[in-house]
Structure formats: C-alpha cells, structure tokens
Amino acid sequence: MHVLGARPNFVKAAPVIEALRAAGAEQAVVHTGQHYDERMSEIFFRELGLPEPDVNLGVGSGSHAAQTAGLMLGLEREFTSRSPALVIVYGDVNSTIAAALVAAKLHIPVAHVEAGLRSFDMTMPEEVNRRLTDQLSDLCLVTSPEAIGHLAAEGVPVGRTHFVGNPMIDTLLKNLDAFDTAKVRAEHDLPARYVLATLHRPANVDSARTAAALVRHLHGIADLADLVIPVHPRGRANLLAAGLDDHPSVHVLDPLGYIDFIAAVRGAAAVVTDSGGLQEETTILGVPCLTVRPNTERPITITHGTNRLVAFEALVPETRKALEAERPAGARVTPPLWDGAAGPRIAEVILEFLVD
C-alpha cells in the first residue's frame, strides 16, 4: 500500500508503482488529501499515469498536530480494513510520518523511499518527520550515498538500508520530451528570459514580517529580470499582502501541474526556491538554482549539481551572478544512480523483502 500526500510524493511514487505493476504485484494507493488543491494533487495522478487512488482521506490543511492526528485516524482505518503486507511511504511530509507511526503500531512493515536525508535542522518539521520515519522503517531506500552514513550513525541496521537511486529523476527523464517551455510561455504570456521562483517553507512565508522582507528581495530580482512565481497555497496570503504582485516585472501564477511546472523550470535563466525536490530537478536540467535556506538535506545537489544556498541578503547579487554566468557546455557529472532506473531497483528490493 502506497501512502501519498503531496506533490513530491506523487512524482517519486509513479516509477515505483509502474515497476511493481510490471512485476505483477497487488497494490493499493491511499491519497491522504494533504494537498487538496486540484493543481497540487489530482492533476499529478493524470499526468504521471498513476492509478486512481483506492481512497482519498481528504484530510486537508491544519496545524501539524491536527493534520497528523487526522491522518493517523484515517490511515488506521485503511490499514486495519485492508491489512497490507507492506506500507510504502515517500519523502518527509506529515502523511509520511503518520503512516509510519500507524503501521508500526499495527506491526505492519514500512518501506521509506528517500530515507537518510538530513538537514540537521530540527526546527524544520520535515527533519523531524524523516528522522522518525527512518527509525520506524524496515526498508530504508536511499537516493544518495551520504544518506547511508547518516542512517548508520543513527543506529539503523545496515541490512535495512538499500541504495536504489532517485525515483523523482526517473519521472523527470521519462517526461523530458513533454516539457514544452514555449507552450507554457505562450499560455501564461511569459517573456523569453525569466527567473522562476517557488517559495513555501514556514521559515520563509509564515511570518508576515519575514514574507515582507522576502518580497523586497524578490522585487530586487525583478529589477534584473522578469520574475515568474507560481504561488503555493501556503504563504500566498502573506506574500500577496506584502505586495508581491506590485512590481511590473513580477508574474504571479496559480500552482501549475507537473508537466507545465517543470517546463517552466527548464526554460528559466535561474530558479529561486526553498523546495527540496526542485534542487534535484534543476541539478539534472542544468538550471542554476538558488536555495533560500541556511541548509539542505540534499548536499549532493551542491557538489554534483547547480545548487547554492543563499540568505535573503544574497539573493539579488547571487541571482545577478547566475544570470551573467555562462552555462557550462557538454555533459555534467550527475549524482550516482540518478539514471532513470530507481523504480525497478526499488521494486526489486520490495519484492525480495516480501518473499523473504
């Protein structure tokens, strides 16, 4: 049983579900409804070829406690009635930790896709979720080599850890031909050259004062080049209240589906983000990425990719550097096993575990 709650989960799950389907495994998909906007959830199922969820819990938003409690109640009903042999969770959202907790209490094995990533910043709710999920997981499915060391340092038995590669990159590579930047520019009346931004982390947008400071720096970027920003539901009110769309070169969009969003990323001169997954996607696409965070759980995107960590005050000068720099010609070194075959490797580990 796959438990999916938010956009990154869908993108990671698609190749795993496809590979297990090809192997003849019986599967069920639970959509928790943590992302409930149609453009943040249902469209991803259609675009990625995911099966219709067997159930949508429709939990929606709320405080961390309220949302996680609602998730646990709904998931307990599903796990009890369906008795899955294995629960597969993805990433680090509240749906991930809720499913792992419920499964562990019911003595159902858990597989965690994207295990072992660490920012070492316990103020991030995602860090809490991923650390606890790994401790509860029977299979820790690792996307990058440094995660193996993190799990070992935390006492996770080596037999639980499997380096399988990154299924999010499977989805990216599979859909490369569908990412039509010209089509997205025409549909949204975007210029030929632009910086794309996406920002939703609590530390950046939940405080009205912090959001206002962020908007000032985003306007500074817009003085250099047009700024395109699909606004995530989280933080939308604070960013717009701070005047995000008052600058003539800022293009505020509603959330985009996966295909259109990555097409917009692919055509950007640079990306400004606080997303985890986008650090990985820009690494493969070769687009300069400025991550507005003091740390990252994906350091491999810095050593092998195009990513840099930046503070608010550095956003404008670092964006200027990215816009002025020449893109390196030829093939770049990409992280190991980010090769489009993570889904089949994950399926193989899961099926071997179930047979044993």
KALIN-V636018 format. One record per residue. RES is the residue in one letter. PSI is psi in whole degrees, 0 to 359 (none if undefined). OMEGA is omega in degrees with one decimal (* if undefined). NEAR is the number of other ideal C-beta (glycine too) atoms within 10 Angstrom. Layout:
RES_PSI_OMEGA_NEAR, RES_PSI_OMEGA_NEAR
This chain:
M_124_177.9_22, H_133_176.3_28, V_118_-174.4_30, L_136_-177.4_34, G_339_-172.9_28, A_164_-174.0_21, R_309_-177.7_25, P_327_178.2_22, N_317_-176.7_29, F_317_-177.4_27, V_322_179.8_28, K_326_-174.6_27, A_330_-172.4_28, A_309_-179.1_26, P_333_178.4_28, V_314_178.5_26, I_318_179.2_23, E_316_-178.4_21, A_320_178.0_22, L_324_176.4_21, R_317_179.5_13, A_330_179.7_11, A_358_177.2_12, G_16_-179.1_7, A_144_173.9_15, E_127_-173.6_9, Q_156_169.8_15, A_149_-179.3_15, V_124_173.8_20, V_120_173.5_25, H_117_-175.0_27, T_342_-176.8_31, G_17_177.0_22, Q_318_166.1_27, H_117_-171.9_28, Y_350_174.1_17, D_135_-175.0_14, E_322_-178.3_11, R_345_179.4_18, M_351_-175.3_18, S_286_-170.3_23, E_322_-178.9_19, I_330_179.7_19, F_323_177.5_26, F_317_-179.0_18, R_312_-174.0_12, E_328_-174.9_18, L_1_178.9_20, G_24_178.1_13, L_145_176.3_20, P_152_174.2_14, E_135_-179.9_10, P_143_175.1_18, D_334_176.8_14, V_146_171.9_17, N_114_-176.4_17, L_339_176.1_22, G_39_-174.7_12, V_320_178.9_26, G_197_-174.1_13, S_178_-179.7_13, G_179_175.0_14, S_164_180.0_8, H_317_-178.5_13, A_313_-177.6_9, A_315_-178.4_12, Q_314_-179.0_20, T_321_177.4_20, A_316_177.2_15, G_320_177.5_20, L_315_-177.4_28, M_321_178.9_18, L_313_-179.4_13, G_319_-179.2_21, L_325_177.0_26, E_319_177.0_17, R_316_-177.4_13, E_315_-178.3_21, F_322_-179.2_20, T_319_-176.6_11, S_330_-174.1_8, R_341_178.5_12, S_60_179.9_10, P_150_175.5_19, A_336_-178.4_12, L_138_172.7_19, V_127_-179.7_26, I_124_179.1_27, V_160_-171.7_30, Y_137_169.8_28, G_223_-166.5_27, D_24_-179.1_29, V_175_-178.4_25, N_328_176.5_25, S_327_-178.3_30, T_307_-177.9_29, I_325_179.1_24, A_316_-180.0_29, A_319_-179.5_32, A_319_179.2_25, L_312_-178.5_19, V_314_-179.3_24, A_316_-179.2_26, A_319_179.8_18, K_331_179.8_12, L_5_179.1_14, H_39_174.7_6, I_129_179.8_19, P_150_-178.1_18, V_136_170.5_23, A_128_-178.4_26, H_111_176.7_27, V_125_-177.0_28, E_38_179.2_31, A_157_169.4_27, G_358_176.7_27, L_140_-177.1_25, R_131_170.1_21, S_343_-175.4_19, F_29_178.0_10, D_97_-175.6_15, M_1_170.9_9, T_346_177.8_10, M_124_178.0_18, P_329_179.6_16, E_325_179.5_20, E_318_175.6_18, V_312_-177.4_16, N_314_-173.8_22, R_323_179.2_25, R_312_-178.4_18, L_321_179.2_16, T_318_179.8_25, D_323_179.7_26, Q_334_-177.4_14, L_355_-171.2_18, S_139_175.2_25, D_332_176.0_17, L_120_175.1_22, C_105_-173.6_28, L_111_-164.1_28, V_137_-177.4_24, T_342_-179.5_27, S_151_-168.7_24, P_323_-175.7_13, E_336_-180.0_15, A_332_178.8_24, I_316_179.1_18, G_322_178.7_12, H_316_-179.4_21, L_319_179.2_22, A_319_-179.6_13, A_335_-179.7_10, E_7_174.7_12, G_14_175.9_7, V_124_-179.2_18, P_139_-174.6_10, V_330_-179.4_9, G_344_178.8_9, R_343_-170.6_17, T_132_-179.2_22, H_121_177.4_19, F_109_-171.0_18, V_349_-175.1_26, G_186_-168.0_24, N_106_-178.3_29, P_337_175.4_30, M_326_178.9_28, I_328_172.5_25, D_310_-177.3_26, T_319_179.4_26, L_310_-176.8_24, L_324_-179.8_14, K_329_-173.7_16, N_12_-175.3_18, L_317_-176.4_12, D_344_-178.5_6, A_349_-176.5_13, F_91_-172.9_20, D_93_-177.4_15, T_320_-179.3_17, A_321_179.7_11, K_316_179.9_13, V_319_178.1_22, R_317_-179.1_17, A_318_-176.8_10, E_328_-175.7_13, H_11_176.7_15, D_51_-177.9_7, L_152_178.3_20, P_169_-179.3_11, A_329_-177.9_10, R_127_-177.8_11, Y_159_169.1_21, V_134_178.0_24, L_135_178.9_27, A_144_171.5_26, T_122_-171.4_20, L_126_-177.7_22, H_357_-177.4_17, R_140_-179.5_20, P_319_-177.2_16, A_337_-177.8_14, N_331_-169.3_20, V_346_-174.5_23, D_330_177.6_13, S_131_179.1_14, A_323_-179.5_13, R_315_179.3_9, T_318_178.7_17, A_321_179.1_22, A_320_176.9_15, A_318_178.9_15, L_317_-179.0_25, V_322_178.0_23, R_318_179.9_14, H_325_175.9_19, L_322_175.4_26, H_326_175.7_18, G_322_174.9_17, I_319_-179.0_25, A_339_173.0_23, D_337_-179.7_11, L_321_-176.8_18, A_159_176.0_19, D_140_-179.1_19, L_121_179.1_23, V_125_-176.4_26, I_101_169.2_22, P_119_-169.9_18, V_119_177.5_21, H_145_177.7_20, P_322_177.6_15, R_122_178.3_17, G_352_-176.9_23, R_312_-176.5_17, A_314_-178.3_13, N_319_-178.7_20, L_318_179.7_25, L_323_177.2_15, A_330_178.3_12, A_359_175.6_22, G_26_-178.4_14, L_316_-174.7_25, D_15_178.8_14, D_345_-179.3_10, H_134_-176.4_18, P_340_-178.7_8, S_10_176.0_16, V_126_179.3_19, H_103_-179.8_19, V_123_179.8_15, L_157_167.8_17, D_164_176.0_11, P_143_-179.5_20, L_156_170.1_20, G_171_-175.3_18, Y_310_-175.2_22, I_312_-179.2_19, D_322_-178.3_23, F_311_-179.1_21, I_330_173.8_24, A_320_177.4_22, A_321_177.0_23, V_315_-176.9_24, R_327_-177.9_19, G_0_-176.1_21, A_148_173.2_23, A_332_176.2_18, A_161_179.0_24, V_136_173.4_27, V_124_-171.6_27, T_165_164.8_23, D_15_179.4_23, S_149_173.9_21, G_308_-176.3_22, G_325_-177.6_19, L_333_173.4_26, Q_324_179.7_26, E_317_-176.9_27, E_319_177.9_24, T_330_176.4_27, T_317_-179.4_26, I_323_-177.6_22, L_346_179.2_20, G_26_-179.7_15, V_128_178.5_22, P_132_-175.1_22, C_125_175.9_29, L_114_-175.4_24, T_118_-173.8_24, V_73_-179.2_22, R_156_177.7_20, P_350_-177.1_12, N_169_174.8_14, T_142_173.4_20, E_2_-179.6_25, R_61_-177.9_26, P_339_179.2_18, I_337_177.1_24, T_343_175.7_24, I_316_-177.8_16, T_329_-176.8_12, H_357_-170.4_17, G_212_-172.8_26, T_9_-168.5_22, N_144_172.5_25, R_141_174.4_17, L_136_-179.5_17, V_145_170.8_21, A_166_179.5_11, F_313_-173.4_15, E_338_-178.5_10, A_356_-173.3_15, L_311_-175.6_20, V_309_179.2_19, P_324_179.5_12, E_325_175.9_19, T_320_177.7_27, R_316_177.8_16, K_316_-178.7_14, A_322_-179.2_23, L_329_-177.1_15, E_340_-176.2_8, A_148_174.9_10, E_138_177.1_5, R_133_178.5_11, P_137_179.2_9, A_155_175.3_6, G_179_-176.5_4, A_143_176.8_7, R_161_175.0_13, V_125_178.7_8, T_157_-177.9_16, P_150_-178.0_21, P_139_179.2_14, L_15_169.7_18, W_66_-166.8_24, D_5_-179.6_14, G_6_-177.4_19, A_21_179.4_17, A_321_-179.0_26, G_307_177.3_25, P_323_178.0_20, R_319_178.2_21, I_316_179.4_27, A_320_-179.9_21, E_316_178.8_15, V_318_-177.6_16, I_315_-178.0_25, L_323_175.7_16, E_320_178.7_11, F_317_-178.3_16, L_325_178.5_12, V_319_-179.9_6, D_none_*_5
